[in-house]
Amino acid sequence: MDHFPSQLSGGEQQRVAIARAVAKRPDVLLCDEPTGALDSKTGIRVIEALLSVNSQLRTTTLIITHNASIQDVADRVFFFADGQISRIRKNESRRAAAELTW
């Protein structure tokens, strides 16, 4: 609160960006690598926050990531190849974010 964005760490800047996006209560939230610059513990907290927003605010949340372990918390997983959707998988049983490791 007492710092300019440039005075924050990369992870702090990322969390602030997510908070700013969520504060607007969007219908759709697009998250491009939301855990990319974070350690696993902080990344799990971010995923938990995004899942909470999805559940409580009914926000459609899309998480684009190269982190394959995150797919276990999703309702549906879209796989891309050569710029197109190559496969869609529906998760019958989702894992809690706290169970993720990477």
N, CA, C and O atoms as a GROMACS GRO file, in nm:
protein
  408
    1MET      N    1   0.081  -0.118   0.000
    1MET     CA    2   0.000   0.000   0.000
    1MET      C    3   0.087   0.126   0.000
    1MET      O    4   0.048   0.229  -0.054
    2ASP      N    5   0.203   0.116   0.060
    2ASP     CA    6   0.290   0.232   0.070
    2ASP      C    7   0.397   0.236  -0.038
    2ASP      O    8   0.492   0.315  -0.029
    3HIS      N    9   0.383   0.153  -0.140
    3HIS     CA   10   0.484   0.145  -0.244
    3HIS      C   11   0.422   0.164  -0.382
    3HIS      O   12   0.306   0.131  -0.405
    4PHE      N   13   0.502   0.215  -0.472
    4PHE     CA   14   0.463   0.221  -0.612
    4PHE      C   15   0.482   0.082  -0.671
    4PHE      O   16   0.561   0.003  -0.620
    5PRO      N   17   0.410   0.048  -0.779
    5PRO     CA   18   0.424  -0.085  -0.839
    5PRO      C   19   0.570  -0.121  -0.871
    5PRO      O   20   0.610  -0.236  -0.855
    6SER      N   21   0.647  -0.025  -0.915
    6SER     CA   22   0.786  -0.055  -0.951
    6SER      C   23   0.871  -0.091  -0.830
    6SER      O   24   0.981  -0.144  -0.846
    7GLN      N   25   0.822  -0.064  -0.710
    7GLN     CA   26   0.896  -0.096  -0.588
    7GLN      C   27   0.861  -0.234  -0.533
    7GLN      O   28   0.919  -0.279  -0.434
    8LEU      N   29   0.767  -0.300  -0.597
    8LEU     CA   30   0.725  -0.433  -0.554
    8LEU      C   31   0.802  -0.541  -0.628
    8LEU      O   32   0.854  -0.517  -0.737
    9SER      N   33   0.809  -0.658  -0.568
    9SER     CA   34   0.872  -0.772  -0.637
    9SER      C   35   0.782  -0.816  -0.751
    9SER      O   36   0.666  -0.775  -0.758
   10GLY      N   37   0.834  -0.898  -0.840
   10GLY     CA   38   0.756  -0.948  -0.952
   10GLY      C   39   0.632  -1.024  -0.905
   10GLY      O   40   0.524  -1.008  -0.961
   11GLY      N   41   0.649  -1.107  -0.802
   11GLY     CA   42   0.536  -1.183  -0.748
   11GLY      C   43   0.432  -1.092  -0.686
   11GLY      O   44   0.312  -1.115  -0.702
   12GLU      N   45   0.476  -0.989  -0.615
   12GLU     CA   46   0.382  -0.894  -0.556
   12GLU      C   47   0.307  -0.817  -0.664
   12GLU      O   48   0.187  -0.795  -0.653
   13GLN      N   49   0.378  -0.778  -0.768
   13GLN     CA   50   0.313  -0.708  -0.880
   13GLN      C   51   0.206  -0.797  -0.944
   13GLN      O   52   0.098  -0.751  -0.980
   14GLN      N   53   0.239  -0.925  -0.957
   14GLN     CA   54   0.145  -1.019  -1.017
   14GLN      C   55   0.020  -1.034  -0.932
   14GLN      O   56  -0.092  -1.036  -0.984
   15ARG      N   57   0.037  -1.044  -0.800
   15ARG     CA   58  -0.078  -1.057  -0.710
   15ARG      C   59  -0.164  -0.930  -0.711
   15ARG      O   60  -0.287  -0.938  -0.706
   16VAL      N   61  -0.099  -0.814  -0.718
   16VAL     CA   62  -0.173  -0.688  -0.725
   16VAL      C   63  -0.254  -0.682  -0.855
   16VAL      O   64  -0.368  -0.637  -0.855
   17ALA      N   65  -0.195  -0.726  -0.964
   17ALA     CA   66  -0.265  -0.725  -1.093
   17ALA      C   67  -0.389  -0.815  -1.087
   17ALA      O   68  -0.494  -0.778  -1.139
   18ILE      N   69  -0.377  -0.930  -1.024
   18ILE     CA   70  -0.491  -1.020  -1.010
   18ILE      C   71  -0.598  -0.956  -0.923
   18ILE      O   72  -0.717  -0.962  -0.955
   19ALA      N   73  -0.557  -0.894  -0.812
   19ALA     CA   74  -0.653  -0.828  -0.723
   19ALA      C   75  -0.726  -0.714  -0.796
   19ALA      O   76  -0.847  -0.698  -0.778
   20ARG      N   77  -0.655  -0.638  -0.875
   20ARG     CA   78  -0.718  -0.529  -0.951
   20ARG      C   79  -0.820  -0.583  -1.050
   20ARG      O   80  -0.929  -0.526  -1.065
   21ALA      N   81  -0.787  -0.692  -1.115
   21ALA     CA   82  -0.879  -0.752  -1.213
   21ALA      C   83  -1.004  -0.805  -1.143
   21ALA      O   84  -1.115  -0.786  -1.192
   22VAL      N   85  -0.986  -0.871  -1.030
   22VAL     CA   86  -1.098  -0.930  -0.957
   22VAL      C   87  -1.187  -0.822  -0.896
   22VAL      O   88  -1.309  -0.839  -0.888
   23ALA      N   89  -1.127  -0.710  -0.854
   23ALA     CA   90  -1.204  -0.602  -0.790
   23ALA      C   91  -1.311  -0.546  -0.882
   23ALA      O   92  -1.410  -0.490  -0.835
   24LYS      N   93  -1.293  -0.560  -1.011
   24LYS     CA   94  -1.392  -0.510  -1.107
   24LYS      C   95  -1.509  -0.605  -1.125
   24LYS      O   96  -1.604  -0.574  -1.196
   25ARG      N   97  -1.503  -0.721  -1.060
   25ARG     CA   98  -1.608  -0.823  -1.069
   25ARG      C   99  -1.646  -0.855  -1.214
   25ARG      O  100  -1.762  -0.839  -1.254
   26PRO      N  101  -1.549  -0.899  -1.291
   26PRO     CA  102  -1.577  -0.925  -1.433
   26PRO      C  103  -1.661  -1.052  -1.452
   26PRO      O  104  -1.664  -1.140  -1.366
   27ASP      N  105  -1.729  -1.058  -1.565
   27ASP     CA  106  -1.802  -1.180  -1.601
   27ASP      C  107  -1.705  -1.289  -1.645
   27ASP      O  108  -1.728  -1.408  -1.623
   28VAL      N  109  -1.597  -1.246  -1.709
   28VAL     CA  110  -1.494  -1.338  -1.758
   28VAL      C  111  -1.358  -1.287  -1.711
   28VAL      O  112  -1.329  -1.168  -1.721
   29LEU      N  113  -1.276  -1.377  -1.659
   29LEU     CA  114  -1.143  -1.343  -1.613
   29LEU      C  115  -1.042  -1.427  -1.691
   29LEU      O  116  -1.041  -1.549  -1.681
   30LEU      N  117  -0.958  -1.360  -1.770
   30LEU     CA  118  -0.855  -1.428  -1.848
   30LEU      C  119  -0.723  -1.415  -1.775
   30LEU      O  120  -0.674  -1.305  -1.752
   31CYS      N  121  -0.665  -1.527  -1.739
   31CYS     CA  122  -0.541  -1.528  -1.661
   31CYS      C  123  -0.431  -1.596  -1.742
   31CYS      O  124  -0.433  -1.717  -1.761
   32ASP      N  125  -0.336  -1.518  -1.788
   32ASP     CA  126  -0.225  -1.570  -1.868
   32ASP      C  127  -0.106  -1.594  -1.777
   32ASP      O  128  -0.042  -1.499  -1.732
   33GLU      N  129  -0.076  -1.720  -1.750
   33GLU     CA  130   0.034  -1.761  -1.663
   33GLU      C  131   0.030  -1.691  -1.527
   33GLU      O  132   0.126  -1.625  -1.490
   34PRO      N  133  -0.081  -1.703  -1.452
   34PRO     CA  134  -0.092  -1.631  -1.325
   34PRO      C  135   0.005  -1.678  -1.218
   34PRO      O  136   0.027  -1.607  -1.119
   35THR      N  137   0.064  -1.795  -1.235
   35THR     CA  138   0.159  -1.846  -1.136
   35THR      C  139   0.301  -1.849  -1.191
   35THR      O  140   0.392  -1.903  -1.127
   36GLY      N  141   0.322  -1.793  -1.309
   36GLY     CA  142   0.450  -1.805  -1.379
   36GLY      C  143   0.571  -1.757  -1.303
   36GLY      O  144   0.676  -1.821  -1.308
   37ALA      N  145   0.561  -1.646  -1.232
   37ALA     CA  146   0.678  -1.588  -1.163
   37ALA      C  147   0.673  -1.614  -1.013
   37ALA      O  148   0.742  -1.547  -0.936
   38LEU      N  149   0.592  -1.711  -0.972
   38LEU     CA  150   0.571  -1.733  -0.829
   38LEU      C  151   0.629  -1.866  -0.782
   38LEU      O  152   0.640  -1.961  -0.860
   39ASP      N  153   0.666  -1.871  -0.655
   39ASP     CA  154   0.705  -1.999  -0.596
   39ASP      C  155   0.578  -2.083  -0.580
   39ASP      O  156   0.468  -2.030  -0.589
   40SER      N  157   0.593  -2.212  -0.556
   40SER     CA  158   0.477  -2.300  -0.554
   40SER      C  159   0.377  -2.264  -0.444
   40SER      O  160   0.257  -2.272  -0.467
   41LYS      N  161   0.424  -2.226  -0.327
   41LYS     CA  162   0.333  -2.191  -0.216
   41LYS      C  163   0.247  -2.070  -0.253
   41LYS      O  164   0.126  -2.071  -0.231
   42THR      N  165   0.308  -1.967  -0.307
   42THR     CA  166   0.233  -1.848  -0.347
   42THR      C  167   0.145  -1.879  -0.467
   42THR      O  168   0.033  -1.830  -0.476
   43GLY      N  169   0.196  -1.961  -0.558
   43GLY     CA  170   0.116  -2.001  -0.674
   43GLY      C  171  -0.011  -2.072  -0.634
   43GLY      O  172  -0.117  -2.048  -0.692
   44ILE      N  173  -0.003  -2.158  -0.536
   44ILE     CA  174  -0.121  -2.229  -0.486
   44ILE      C  175  -0.220  -2.130  -0.426
   44ILE      O  176  -0.340  -2.143  -0.446
   45ARG      N  177  -0.170  -2.030  -0.352
   45ARG     CA  178  -0.260  -1.928  -0.296
   45ARG      C  179  -0.331  -1.850  -0.406
   45ARG      O  180  -0.448  -1.816  -0.393
   46VAL      N  181  -0.259  -1.821  -0.514
   46VAL     CA  182  -0.320  -1.750  -0.628
   46VAL      C  183  -0.427  -1.837  -0.692
   46VAL      O  184  -0.536  -1.788  -0.723
   47ILE      N  185  -0.398  -1.964  -0.714
   47ILE     CA  186  -0.498  -2.054  -0.772
   47ILE      C  187  -0.619  -2.065  -0.681
   47ILE      O  188  -0.732  -2.064  -0.729
   48GLU      N  189  -0.598  -2.075  -0.550
   48GLU     CA  190  -0.710  -2.079  -0.456
   48GLU      C  191  -0.795  -1.953  -0.467
   48GLU      O  192  -0.918  -1.960  -0.464
   49ALA      N  193  -0.731  -1.837  -0.480
   49ALA     CA  194  -0.804  -1.711  -0.493
   49ALA      C  195  -0.886  -1.709  -0.622
   49ALA      O  196  -1.001  -1.666  -0.622
   50LEU      N  197  -0.827  -1.756  -0.731
   50LEU     CA  198  -0.899  -1.759  -0.859
   50LEU      C  199  -1.018  -1.855  -0.853
   50LEU      O  200  -1.125  -1.826  -0.907
   51LEU      N  201  -1.000  -1.968  -0.790
   51LEU     CA  202  -1.110  -2.064  -0.775
   51LEU      C  203  -1.221  -2.006  -0.688
   51LEU      O  204  -1.339  -2.030  -0.712
   52SER      N  205  -1.182  -1.931  -0.586
   52SER     CA  206  -1.280  -1.866  -0.500
   52SER      C  207  -1.362  -1.763  -0.577
   52SER      O  208  -1.484  -1.757  -0.563
   53VAL      N  209  -1.295  -1.684  -0.658
   53VAL     CA  210  -1.364  -1.585  -0.742
   53VAL      C  211  -1.460  -1.655  -0.837
   53VAL      O  212  -1.574  -1.612  -0.856
   54ASN      N  213  -1.412  -1.763  -0.896
   54ASN     CA  214  -1.496  -1.842  -0.987
   54ASN      C  215  -1.621  -1.892  -0.917
   54ASN      O  216  -1.731  -1.884  -0.971
   55SER      N  217  -1.605  -1.943  -0.799
   55SER     CA  218  -1.716  -2.002  -0.725
   55SER      C  219  -1.810  -1.896  -0.667
   55SER      O  220  -1.931  -1.904  -0.684
   56GLN      N  221  -1.755  -1.798  -0.599
   56GLN     CA  222  -1.837  -1.700  -0.526
   56GLN      C  223  -1.900  -1.596  -0.617
   56GLN      O  224  -2.016  -1.559  -0.598
   57LEU      N  225  -1.825  -1.547  -0.716
   57LEU     CA  226  -1.876  -1.442  -0.803
   57LEU      C  227  -1.933  -1.497  -0.933
   57LEU      O  228  -1.986  -1.422  -1.015
   58ARG      N  229  -1.922  -1.630  -0.950
   58ARG     CA  230  -1.969  -1.696  -1.072
   58ARG      C  231  -1.899  -1.642  -1.196
   58ARG      O  232  -1.958  -1.633  -1.304
   59THR      N  233  -1.774  -1.605  -1.179
   59THR     CA  234  -1.693  -1.552  -1.288
   59THR      C  235  -1.636  -1.668  -1.369
   59THR      O  236  -1.576  -1.760  -1.314
   60THR      N  237  -1.656  -1.664  -1.500
   60THR     CA  238  -1.593  -1.762  -1.587
   60THR      C  239  -1.444  -1.732  -1.586
   60THR      O  240  -1.402  -1.621  -1.620
   61THR      N  241  -1.364  -1.828  -1.546
   61THR     CA  242  -1.221  -1.806  -1.529
   61THR      C  243  -1.143  -1.897  -1.621
   61THR      O  244  -1.155  -2.020  -1.614
   62LEU      N  245  -1.063  -1.836  -1.708
   62LEU     CA  246  -0.976  -1.912  -1.798
   62LEU      C  247  -0.833  -1.892  -1.753
   62LEU      O  248  -0.785  -1.779  -1.742
   63ILE      N  249  -0.764  -2.002  -1.728
   63ILE     CA  250  -0.624  -1.996  -1.689
   63ILE      C  251  -0.541  -2.056  -1.800
   63ILE      O  252  -0.554  -2.175  -1.832
   64ILE      N  253  -0.457  -1.974  -1.859
   64ILE     CA  254  -0.367  -2.021  -1.964
   64ILE      C  255  -0.232  -2.044  -1.898
   64ILE      O  256  -0.175  -1.953  -1.837
   65THR      N  257  -0.180  -2.166  -1.910
   65THR     CA  258  -0.055  -2.198  -1.840
   65THR      C  259   0.018  -2.313  -1.908
   65THR      O  260  -0.040  -2.395  -1.978
   66HIS      N  261   0.148  -2.316  -1.884
   66HIS     CA  262   0.229  -2.430  -1.924
   66HIS      C  263   0.246  -2.527  -1.808
   66HIS      O  264   0.302  -2.635  -1.824
   67ASN      N  265   0.197  -2.489  -1.690
   67ASN     CA  266   0.209  -2.570  -1.570
   67ASN      C  267   0.101  -2.678  -1.573
   67ASN      O  268  -0.014  -2.651  -1.538
   68ALA      N  269   0.136  -2.796  -1.613
   68ALA     CA  270   0.040  -2.905  -1.633
   68ALA      C  271  -0.032  -2.946  -1.505
   68ALA      O  272  -0.144  -2.996  -1.512
   69SER      N  273   0.028  -2.926  -1.388
   69SER     CA  274  -0.038  -2.970  -1.265
   69SER      C  275  -0.163  -2.889  -1.234
   69SER      O  276  -0.252  -2.938  -1.165
   70ILE      N  277  -0.171  -2.766  -1.284
   70ILE     CA  278  -0.287  -2.681  -1.257
   70ILE      C  279  -0.414  -2.736  -1.321
   70ILE      O  280  -0.524  -2.706  -1.274
   71GLN      N  281  -0.401  -2.816  -1.426
   71GLN     CA  282  -0.519  -2.869  -1.494
   71GLN      C  283  -0.607  -2.953  -1.401
   71GLN      O  284  -0.726  -2.971  -1.429
   72ASP      N  285  -0.553  -3.003  -1.294
   72ASP     CA  286  -0.629  -3.089  -1.205
   72ASP      C  287  -0.736  -3.015  -1.124
   72ASP      O  288  -0.824  -3.079  -1.067
   73VAL      N  289  -0.731  -2.881  -1.118
   73VAL     CA  290  -0.831  -2.805  -1.043
   73VAL      C  291  -0.945  -2.755  -1.133
   73VAL      O  292  -1.044  -2.700  -1.084
   74ALA      N  293  -0.931  -2.775  -1.263
   74ALA     CA  294  -1.025  -2.718  -1.360
   74ALA      C  295  -1.147  -2.806  -1.383
   74ALA      O  296  -1.143  -2.928  -1.364
   75ASP      N  297  -1.257  -2.740  -1.425
   75ASP     CA  298  -1.374  -2.815  -1.470
   75ASP      C  299  -1.345  -2.881  -1.605
   75ASP      O  300  -1.372  -2.999  -1.626
   76ARG      N  301  -1.289  -2.798  -1.695
   76ARG     CA  302  -1.255  -2.845  -1.829
   76ARG      C  303  -1.114  -2.799  -1.863
   76ARG      O  304  -1.070  -2.693  -1.820
   77VAL      N  305  -1.046  -2.881  -1.940
   77VAL     CA  306  -0.910  -2.851  -1.983
   77VAL      C  307  -0.908  -2.854  -2.136
   77VAL      O  308  -0.948  -2.952  -2.198
   78PHE      N  309  -0.861  -2.744  -2.194
   78PHE     CA  310  -0.849  -2.733  -2.339
   78PHE      C  311  -0.702  -2.745  -2.375
   78PHE      O  312  -0.617  -2.675  -2.319
   79PHE      N  313  -0.671  -2.833  -2.466
   79PHE     CA  314  -0.535  -2.852  -2.514
   79PHE      C  315  -0.523  -2.789  -2.651
   79PHE      O  316  -0.613  -2.802  -2.734
   80PHE      N  317  -0.413  -2.721  -2.675
   80PHE     CA  318  -0.391  -2.654  -2.803
   80PHE      C  319  -0.271  -2.712  -2.874
   80PHE      O  320  -0.173  -2.752  -2.811
   81ALA      N  321  -0.279  -2.716  -3.005
   81ALA     CA  322  -0.167  -2.755  -3.090
   81ALA      C  323  -0.178  -2.678  -3.220
   81ALA      O  324  -0.284  -2.673  -3.282
   82ASP      N  325  -0.071  -2.619  -3.261
   82ASP     CA  326  -0.067  -2.544  -3.387
   82ASP      C  327  -0.176  -2.437  -3.394
   82ASP      O  328  -0.238  -2.417  -3.499
   83GLY      N  329  -0.201  -2.369  -3.281
   83GLY     CA  330  -0.296  -2.258  -3.279
   83GLY      C  331  -0.442  -2.298  -3.277
   83GLY      O  332  -0.529  -2.213  -3.294
   84GLN      N  333  -0.470  -2.426  -3.257
   84GLN     CA  334  -0.610  -2.472  -3.255
   84GLN      C  335  -0.633  -2.563  -3.136
   84GLN      O  336  -0.540  -2.623  -3.082
   85ILE      N  337  -0.760  -2.572  -3.094
   85ILE     CA  338  -0.795  -2.666  -2.988
   85ILE      C  339  -0.780  -2.807  -3.043
   85ILE      O  340  -0.845  -2.843  -3.142
   86SER      N  341  -0.696  -2.886  -2.979
   86SER     CA  342  -0.674  -3.023  -3.026
   86SER      C  343  -0.754  -3.125  -2.947
   86SER      O  344  -0.783  -3.234  -2.996
   87ARG      N  345  -0.790  -3.086  -2.824
   87ARG     CA  346  -0.865  -3.181  -2.739
   87ARG      C  347  -0.926  -3.104  -2.624
   87ARG      O  348  -0.870  -3.004  -2.578
   88ILE      N  349  -1.041  -3.150  -2.576
   88ILE     CA  350  -1.106  -3.093  -2.458
   88ILE      C  351  -1.133  -3.210  -2.363
   88ILE      O  352  -1.187  -3.313  -2.403
   89ARG      N  353  -1.094  -3.191  -2.238
   89ARG     CA  354  -1.119  -3.295  -2.138
   89ARG      C  355  -1.198  -3.235  -2.022
   89ARG      O  356  -1.163  -3.128  -1.972
   90LYS      N  357  -1.302  -3.304  -1.981
   90LYS     CA  358  -1.378  -3.263  -1.863
   90LYS      C  359  -1.326  -3.341  -1.743
   90LYS      O  360  -1.318  -3.464  -1.747
   91ASN      N  361  -1.290  -3.270  -1.637
   91ASN     CA  362  -1.243  -3.336  -1.516
   91ASN      C  363  -1.362  -3.386  -1.436
   91ASN      O  364  -1.446  -3.308  -1.391
   92GLU      N  365  -1.370  -3.516  -1.418
   92GLU     CA  366  -1.479  -3.575  -1.340
   92GLU      C  367  -1.459  -3.549  -1.191
   92GLU      O  368  -1.556  -3.527  -1.118
   93SER      N  369  -1.335  -3.553  -1.147
   93SER     CA  370  -1.306  -3.523  -1.006
   93SER      C  371  -1.191  -3.423  -1.002
   93SER      O  372  -1.080  -3.451  -1.048
   94ARG      N  373  -1.220  -3.308  -0.947
   94ARG     CA  374  -1.120  -3.201  -0.939
   94ARG      C  375  -1.042  -3.211  -0.809
   94ARG      O  376  -1.095  -3.255  -0.707
   95ARG      N  377  -0.917  -3.169  -0.813
   95ARG     CA  378  -0.834  -3.165  -0.693
   95ARG      C  379  -0.840  -3.026  -0.633
   95ARG      O  380  -0.865  -2.928  -0.703
   96ALA      N  381  -0.816  -3.017  -0.505
   96ALA     CA  382  -0.806  -2.888  -0.438
   96ALA      C  383  -0.671  -2.827  -0.474
   96ALA      O  384  -0.573  -2.899  -0.495
   97ALA      N  385  -0.666  -2.696  -0.480
   97ALA     CA  386  -0.540  -2.628  -0.513
   97ALA      C  387  -0.430  -2.664  -0.414
   97ALA      O  388  -0.313  -2.676  -0.452
   98ALA      N  389  -0.466  -2.682  -0.288
   98ALA     CA  390  -0.366  -2.715  -0.185
   98ALA      C  391  -0.297  -2.849  -0.212
   98ALA      O  392  -0.190  -2.874  -0.157
   99GLU      N  393  -0.356  -2.933  -0.294
   99GLU     CA  394  -0.297  -3.063  -0.327
   99GLU      C  395  -0.197  -3.056  -0.443
   99GLU      O  396  -0.128  -3.154  -0.471
  100LEU      N  397  -0.189  -2.943  -0.509
  100LEU     CA  398  -0.099  -2.930  -0.625
  100LEU      C  399   0.046  -2.924  -0.583
  100LEU      O  400   0.080  -2.873  -0.476
  101THR      N  401   0.131  -2.976  -0.667
  101THR     CA  402   0.276  -2.963  -0.650
  101THR      C  403   0.336  -2.933  -0.786
  101THR      O  404   0.288  -2.980  -0.889
  102TRP      N  405   0.443  -2.854  -0.785
  102TRP     CA  406   0.520  -2.831  -0.907
  102TRP      C  407   0.658  -2.786  -0.875
  102TRP      O  408   0.737  -2.761  -0.966
   0.00000   0.00000   0.00000
